[in-house]
Amino acid sequence: GAEAGASLELTSAELPKAALALHEVEEILASADLLGIEVVDAQLPFVRVAGEAVRGQAHTMLASAVSDQNQARIGTALQVFFNLG
């Protein structure tokens, strides 16, 4: 359920990939009328929670990377935002 996804923690390497996959899922959901399809509706809470987790972790990563002047992590965080669209 959605509560299981609330603890979704991704590594720096996983975050850009998750962002890209999330963007693709969100684009599909926005462009097609899939609501009302049982298997789609069942996954919507997870998609929402995953989106919040990915965006939140990217914000946290960017803030800490800027604070630490860590260019590699800044780049990773920016890649996540780019992948999110």
Sequence and secondary structure as in RCSB ss.txt:
>XXXX:A:sequence
GAEAGASLELTSAELPKAALALHEVEEILASADLLGIEVVDAQLPFVRVAGEAVRGQAHTMLASAVSDQNQARIG
TALQVFFNLG
>XXXX:A:secstr
 HHHHTT    TTHHHHHHHHHHHHHHHHHHS  TT HHHHHHHHHHHHHHHHHHHHHHHHHHHHHHHT HHHHH
HHHHHHHHH 
